[in-house]
Amino acid sequence: MEKNACPAKTDGPSVTQGCPKLAELQQKNNSANEYSIYMDYNATTPMESEVMQTITEAMQEAWGNPSSSYAPGRNAKVLIDWARETIAQMVGGHPEDIIFTSGGTEANNLVIHTAVKYFWDHQRHLAPKDGRVDLGGIVQVLPHIITSNVEHDSVHLVVENLVKEGKAKATFLPVSKVTGCIQVDDVIAAIGPSTCLISIMLANNETGVLMPIAEMCQRVKIVNHQRGKQTPKILLHTDAAQALGKLQVDVQDLGVDYLTVVGHKFYGPRIGALYVRGPSTSSPVYAMFIGGGQERKFRPGTENTPMIAGLGKAAELVVKKLEIYASHMKEVRDYLEVCLLTVFGKEKLHFNSHFQGSDCLPNTCNVSILGPNLQGRNVLLHCQRLLASVGAACHSENVNRPSHVLLNSGIPYEVAENAIRLSVGRATSKEDVDTIVEDLKLAVKEIKLCAAQT
């Protein structure tokens, strides 16, 4: 891959043929790519050239309906089966545990939808004629979901909406303002008779902090073992969108029932998958859509063979090269932090990704340059070459507010509003770091000069 730019094109027709607007955009992007340095890999990643090649070949050779018995259909089925195997290998599961989805949002919604349906099915199974079940001496009528106050919107807003509609109860656990993590003791204390799901992300997309998922799952499984038949099993889910491609992720070590996979976070296409530990045997799955028999009826709809093949290729690259990827990203990220300290000084910086006693993603540096008028968005607007963000892309409409993730993690308001999230990628170099640190230095200098003149 070329240095910190989009992957090289594969052989074949230009992607802009037949679309004048794409040709216009390509001309603009070619100029920008030579000058700009991208450091927002937690938002999205460009597809690797091998991934694009796999997608292109699938479009040409496996265009048939995977449910068809003739050659193009069989070719598609073979590719889908191969992708399922490589994704399972990436997360330490079995091929039959992988369900393809349109992306992480759908996968997360499917888990939460499943948990609520599972709860009501459990209630109906136990209910007497009046339809009410006594759980621990208290008549409960709503499923209870436990999550954290730093989750991605595709979990947080879904749970929040269920609560607003009166379809569930929820506990949004605060993370520790010391460690930036959820506390396992808090999770256990929040469990009630109607708790049916615990969903905690594996790595935070803004701070990069890793959550204690394995310890949490071990503790919850003890609780599950002690619960009587009158109470539903507590299902365990983690959104691993930010961790895959940066850390070793193994569902056996984690102990989760569900794990969300998001392709565009590890140089794959914008589709996803859901790992389910023994779908409909060990762990329930309730389809959100009604249709054909694809994905064993868990996710009906004709499969998107080219994108599934691309996801499989991206997973294969992670399986083969994770150690190289992670080591490089950590080296460059550490160099970035040293350069920032050298240029701005310790007293003028606050690393929002540094929490006592917590581990962090190897590529993430969330930093605030302290001082008046140095809000993250303002600094980035004054940068000439750096392409970065102030937080999650899904919160980009909240232009006048600092990240709720940082605030909930204990970062003071005046520090959080100055935050810039820098996330390096597989091709980011130390030369790129030198360039963007100088760019930040000049941006801050310009802001201060403008302020002095007004």
N, C-alpha and C positions, 0 to 999 in steps of 0.2 A: 504494500500500500504506500502511495506517495505520502510524504511528510505532512501529517495533520490536515489532509485534504480528503475530498470524496474519493472512494475507490476508483481505480481505473476502469474504463469501459470494457465490456466483453466484446468479442467479435460479433459482427452481425449488423443489422440495420440500426441507424441512429434512433435514439429514443424520441428525438424531436420530429421525425418524419411524420407528416400528416397533421401536425399540431403547431401552427404558427406561434401561439402563445408560449409553448415550451421552448421553441427556438429562441424567442426573445429573452426568456428567463435564463436560458443556458448561456447566452452571450453576456448577460449581466453577471451571472455567477462565475463565469470563467475569469472575469476581471477581478471580482471580489475575492475569489479563492486564493489568488496570487498574493493578496495583500492582507487578508483577515486571518486571524488565528482563533480557531474554535476551541473553547474550553467549557462546553456545556454538555458533556457526555452523559450526565445523569438525566438530562432531559430526553435526549435521543442520540442514537449513533448512526453513522452511515453504514450501509450494507457493505460487507466485505466483497471483494471482486469474485471470490469463489462462490459466495452466496448468490450473487447476481447471475453468475454463469449457470448455477444449478437451476435457478428459477427459469432462465431462458431456455435451457434444455428441456425442462419439464413442460413448458408451453409448447415446444416443438414436437416432443416425442411422447408425451403423456397427457394429451389434451382430452382424452376420452373420459366418459363418466366412470368413476371408479366402481360403480355398481354394475357396469356392463361386462359381458363375458368375452367380447372381442378384444383384439390386441391392444388398441389404444387405451381401453378401459382397464385391461389387466396391467398395463404398464403404470397407469395411475395408481392402481391399488398397491402395486409393489413399492412405488415411491412413498406412499403414505405409510405403509407398514415399516419401511426402513426409517423414515423420520420418527415414527413412534418409538422405535428401538433406540435411536441415538439420543432422543430427549430423555427417555427413561434412564439411559446410561448416565447422562449428565447429572441427573438428580438422585441416582441410586435406587430407582424403583424398577418396576416391571413394565414391559410394553403395554400390557392390558390395563395398567393404571393411568394411562395418558389419554386425556380427552381434549381434542383440539377446539379452540374457541377463536372468536374474532380478535381478542386481545385480553389484556389484564382486567379491564373493567368488567367485561362479560364473565370472566372466570371468577372474580370476586363476588359479583352479583349471584352467580350460580351457587356458590358456597352458602351465602347468606339465605338465599331462597330455599335451598335444600334444608338448612338447619330449621327454618320456621316450619316448613312442610313436615319434616321429620318429627318435630315436637308435637304438632297436631295429630299426626298419625299415631304417635305413642299415646296421646291423650285418649283418642277414640278407641284404641285397643283396650285401654284399662277402664274406660268410663262406664258407670252404670247407666241406667235409662235416662237419668236427668242430665247426662252429658258433662258432669263436673267430677273432677278428681281431687281428692284430698292429698296434697303433697306436704308431708311433714307437719300436718296439723293446720295448714293454711290453704284455703281454697285458692288456687292459682288459675288464672285464665289467660295469661300471656307468656309466651316464650321470653327468656332473658338472655341477652347477648352481652358479652364482655369484650371490650376493645380498648384502645388507648386514645389519648387526646392528641396524638401526633401522626395519625394514620393518613394515608392517601385518601383523597375525596371518594374514590371508588369503593371504599369501605365506610369511611366516616359518614358521608352523606346518605348512603343506602340505609345504614342503621338508624341514622337520625330521622330519615323519612318514615321508616317503619314505626318509630316512636310517635311521630306527629300524627300518623294515621291510626294510632291506637292498636297497632298490630303486634307490637313487641315492647318489652322494657329493655333498657340498656344501661350499662355502666361504662362511662368513658374514663378509664383510669388515668390519672395524671402521671407523667414520667417524673423521675427524681430530678430535682434541679441541681443535684450534685453530679450524678452519673449520666443524665440524659436518657436513662433506660426506665422501662417499667420495672417495678419491684415484684418479684414472684410472690412474696408474702401478701402483697396487695391483691394480686390475682386470686389467690386462694381465699382470702378473706371476702372477696366480692361474690364468690360462688353462692348461689341460692338454690332452693329446691327446683326451680324451673329453668335454671341455666342450661342452655342447649348448645351454645357455641362460644368459643374464645378465639378471636381473630387478632393477632398481633403481627405486625410486619417484621421481617427478618433484619432488614437494614433500613434506616431512615434515609429518605431521598434528599433531605436538606442538610442534616448534620452529619450523615454517614454513620451514626452510632449503631452498633450491632445490639440487638435485643437478645435476652437470655432464653431463647426459645426451647432449647433442649432441656434446661433445668425446669422450665415451666411445664413442659409436657410430662416430664417424669413425675412431678408433684401432682398434676391433674389426674394422671392415670391412677395414682393411689386413691384419690378422691372418687374416681369412677368405680374403682373396685369396691369401695365402701358403700356406695349408694345402693339403695334398694331398687327393686323392680318398679316401684311406683314413680321413680324419678328417671328422666331421660338421660342417656349417656351424653356426656359433654364432648362435643366435636371440637377438634383442634385444627386451626388453619393459620398459615403464614403466607403473606404476600412476599415472594422472594424476588420481585422485579429488579431491585437495585443490587442484589447480591450475586445473581447468576452472571458468570463471565468475569467476576472479580474475586470471588471466594469459592472455596470448595463447599458445595452444598450437597448434603446427603440426607434424604428423608428418613433413613434408618437411624442415623445419629440424632436427628432432630426429634423424631417421634411424632411428627404431625400426621393428621389424617388427610389434609389437603394442603397443596402448595401451588401458588400461582406462578406461571412462567410467562414472561413478556419478551417477545422476540426483538423488538427494536432497541432494547436496552443492552443487548450483546451482539450488535452488528448483524442482526437478522431482519426479516421483514416485519411489518406491523400487524402481526397476528399473535396469538398466544396459545397457551395450553393450561390445563389444570391437571395436576397430579392428584389422584384419589387412591387412597390405600384400600384396594379391593372394592371397586365400585359395586354397590348394591349387595355386597357380601359382608365385608368388614365395615365399610363406610357407606352411608346412603347417598344416592344422587337422585334428585328430582328435576327432570328437564323443565326448563323455562319455556321452551317452544314445543309446539305440537306439529308433527310432520312425518317425514319418512323415517327409515330405520338407520340412517347414518350415525356413526359414533355410538352404535348399540342403543340408539334412541335417546341417549343422554343429551345429544346436541344435534337435532335433525337439521337437514339442509345439505345439498350437494357440496362435497368437500372442495375447498380451494386448493387443488393439488399443487400448483406451482409455488404458492406461498408456504404451504406445509412442507414441501421439499426444501425450500430455502431455510425454513426454521430448523429442519433436521440438519442441514449443512452447517448452520451457525452453531448448533449444539455440538456437532462433531468437532468443530474447531476448538470449542471450549474444552471438550474432553481431552483433546490432543495437546493443547497449548496453554492451558490455564496457568500453570506455574510461571511460564514466560510472561504472559500478559500481566499477571498480578505483580510479579517482581518489578517489571518495568514501570508500571503505573505508580507503585509505591516509591520507587527511586525518584521519579520525576516529581511526584507530589511533595516528597520530603525536601527536594531541592527547591521547589517553589516556595515552601514555607521559610526556608533559610534565606532565600533572596528577598522575600517580603520583609523579614525582620531586619535584614541588612540595610535595605533602602528606607524603610519607614521608622524603624526603631520599635523596641518592645512596648514602650509606653504609648505608642500611637496605633497599636494593633490589638484586636481581640479576636482570637481564633474560636469561632462558634462551633467548631467541630472537635474541640478538645474538651473532654469531660473526664474528671477524675475517676480512675478505675474502669473505664470503658474502652473497648476496642472500636476501631473506626474502619470504614471502607478504605482500601489502599489508594483510591484515586481522588478522594474528596477533601477539599479545603474550603470551608466556609469561613470567611474572614470579614471583619469590619475595620475600616480605616477610620479612626476616631477623630472627631472634630466637627464643627458647625458646617452646614451646607454640603457635607460629604455623604449624603444619603446614597445608598447603593445604585439606585436608578440614575441619579444625577452624575455619579462618577462614570458609570458605563456609557451614558450619553456623550460624555466628553472624551471617551477613549476612541482612538482612531483605528485600532486594529483588533482589539479584544472583542470576541463574541462570547458573552457569558450571561448569567441571569442573577436575579436576587433571591431566587427560590424556585419552588415547583412551578412548572409551566402551566399546570392546571389552575394556579392561583394568579395568573398574570393580569387578570382584570382588576385585581385589588391594588391599583397603582399607588394609592395614598396610605396604605397600611403596611407595617412590617409583617413578616411571616408569623402566623399564629403558631407554627411549629417552634420557632425560636423563642417566642414569648412563653409558650407552654413549657419550654425546656429551661426556663429560668434566665434567659438572656434579657437584660434591661431594655426597655423600649428604645432609648436613645442609641443603644448599641445595635439592636436588631434592625432599626431602620437604615443603618449604614451597611448592612450585610451584603456581601457579594459571594455567590456560590461559584467556586472554580472547581470544575471536575475534569481531570485529564483523561486521555484515552490511550489506546494501544500505540498510536503513532506520534503522540505528543513528545517533543524533544526538549532537552534542556535549553537549546537555542530559542525555542518557542517561549519558554518560561522567561528567559532574559528579555525577550522582546515585549511580552505583555506586562512584565513588572515595570519596565521603562515607560510603557504606555500608561499604566496606572499612575506612575510618578508624575508624568507630564499632565495628566488629567487633573490630578489633585492640585498641582501648581497653578493650572489655569483657573480652576474654581476659586482658589484662594485669592488670586490676582483680581478676578472679576468682583469678588466680594469686597476687596479693599478699595476698589474704585467706585463703589456705589455708596 
